[in-house]
């Protein structure tokens, strides 16, 4: 209907979540209005497919595989150890400290960039999805 299309367009503009069924939009609006989620949180989790709508069963679907989180923490840890070892060897092995320090600072920025990407695309959507999952369980039990 034209009214539903207008509601979908307004919702997409407010949240960045487009192309979701009416029932999914209503569920997401409930999460926004009654459970303290922000549009940005839900959009990031929706776009990362951590939360979605199961059209077949007409209910919300939350996907939070522990293996994905373990891999993200592993990447951050291994990359951190590698950057630390490279930075330390470049400073200690060099007689000219300025290029070594520049290399160490560059590695630190690479590490921070990698950490922010892992957090943005893996850990943050997962954290929001776990909160959504807790709200869904409370709602199924009839708790406010």
C-alpha positions as CSV (number, residue, x, y, z in Angstrom):
1,X,0.0,0.0,0.0
2,X,1.1,3.6,-0.5
3,X,1.0,4.2,3.3
4,X,3.3,1.2,4.0
5,X,5.7,2.3,1.3
6,X,5.8,5.8,2.9
7,X,6.5,4.2,6.4
8,X,9.2,2.0,4.9
9,X,10.8,5.0,3.2
10,X,10.7,7.1,6.5
11,X,12.1,4.1,8.4
12,X,14.9,3.6,5.9
13,X,15.8,7.3,6.1
14,X,15.9,7.3,9.9
15,X,17.8,4.1,10.4
16,X,19.6,3.2,7.2
17,X,17.7,-0.2,7.1
18,X,15.9,-0.6,3.8
19,X,14.1,-3.5,2.2
20,X,12.7,-5.1,5.3
21,X,9.3,-6.6,5.6
22,X,6.5,-4.8,7.5
23,X,6.7,-7.2,10.4
24,X,10.5,-6.7,10.6
25,X,10.1,-2.9,10.5
26,X,7.6,-3.0,13.4
27,X,9.9,-5.3,15.4
28,X,12.9,-3.0,14.9
29,X,10.7,0.1,15.8
30,X,9.8,-1.7,19.0
31,X,13.4,-2.3,19.8
32,X,14.1,1.4,19.1
33,X,11.2,2.8,21.1
34,X,10.9,0.5,24.0
35,X,14.2,-1.2,24.6
36,X,16.8,1.6,24.3
37,X,18.5,0.6,21.0
38,X,19.8,3.3,18.7
39,X,19.1,3.4,14.9
40,X,22.9,3.1,14.3
41,X,23.3,0.0,16.4
42,X,20.4,-1.8,14.7
43,X,21.5,-0.7,11.2
44,X,25.1,-2.0,11.8
45,X,23.8,-5.4,13.1
46,X,21.2,-5.6,10.3
47,X,23.7,-4.9,7.6
48,X,26.2,-7.4,9.2
49,X,23.4,-10.0,9.2
50,X,23.7,-10.4,12.9
51,X,20.0,-9.7,13.2
52,X,17.5,-10.4,10.4
53,X,14.0,-11.4,9.7
54,X,13.1,-15.0,9.0
55,X,10.4,-14.7,6.3
56,X,9.5,-18.4,6.4
57,X,8.6,-18.4,10.1
58,X,7.8,-14.6,10.2
59,X,9.9,-14.0,13.3
60,X,13.2,-12.3,14.1
61,X,16.5,-14.2,13.6
62,X,19.6,-13.5,15.7
63,X,22.9,-14.9,14.4
64,X,25.8,-14.8,16.9
65,X,28.3,-17.6,16.1
66,X,30.9,-17.9,18.8
67,X,33.5,-19.0,16.2
68,X,33.2,-15.6,14.5
69,X,34.0,-13.8,17.7
70,X,36.8,-16.1,18.5
71,X,38.3,-15.5,15.1
72,X,38.0,-11.8,15.5
73,X,39.8,-11.9,18.9
74,X,42.5,-14.2,17.4
75,X,43.1,-11.7,14.5
76,X,43.5,-8.8,16.9
77,X,45.8,-10.8,19.2
78,X,48.0,-12.2,16.5
79,X,48.2,-8.9,14.6
80,X,49.0,-7.1,17.9
81,X,51.9,-9.5,18.7
82,X,53.2,-9.1,15.2
83,X,53.1,-5.3,15.3
84,X,54.7,-5.3,18.7
85,X,57.5,-7.6,17.6
86,X,58.1,-5.6,14.4
87,X,58.1,-2.3,16.2
88,X,60.4,-3.5,18.9
89,X,62.9,-5.0,16.5
90,X,62.9,-2.0,14.2
91,X,63.7,0.3,17.2
92,X,66.3,-1.9,18.9
93,X,68.0,-3.0,15.7
94,X,68.4,0.4,14.2
95,X,71.2,2.9,15.0
96,X,69.2,5.7,13.4
97,X,66.1,6.0,15.6
98,X,64.0,8.4,13.5
99,X,63.1,5.9,10.7
100,X,62.7,3.1,13.2
101,X,60.3,5.2,15.2
102,X,58.4,6.1,12.1
103,X,58.1,2.5,11.2
104,X,56.9,1.6,14.7
105,X,54.3,4.4,14.6
106,X,53.1,3.3,11.2
107,X,52.7,-0.3,12.5
108,X,50.8,1.0,15.5
109,X,48.4,2.9,13.2
110,X,48.0,-0.2,11.0
111,X,47.2,-2.2,14.1
112,X,44.6,0.3,15.4
113,X,43.0,0.4,12.0
114,X,42.7,-3.4,11.9
115,X,41.3,-3.4,15.4
116,X,38.7,-0.8,14.5
117,X,37.6,-2.8,11.4
118,X,37.3,-6.0,13.4
119,X,35.3,-4.2,16.1
120,X,33.1,-2.3,13.6
121,X,32.2,-5.3,11.4
122,X,32.4,-8.2,13.7
123,X,32.3,-7.5,17.5
124,X,29.9,-4.5,17.6
125,X,27.2,-6.2,15.5
126,X,27.6,-9.3,17.6
127,X,27.3,-7.3,20.9
128,X,24.1,-5.6,19.7
129,X,22.7,-8.9,18.4
130,X,23.3,-10.5,21.9
131,X,21.3,-7.6,23.5
132,X,18.5,-8.1,20.9
133,X,18.5,-11.8,21.7
134,X,18.1,-11.1,25.4
135,X,15.2,-8.8,24.7
136,X,13.6,-11.4,22.5
137,X,13.8,-14.0,25.2
138,X,12.3,-11.7,27.8
139,X,9.5,-10.8,25.4
140,X,8.8,-14.5,24.6
141,X,8.5,-15.1,28.4
142,X,6.1,-12.2,28.7
143,X,8.4,-9.9,30.7
144,X,8.5,-6.2,30.0
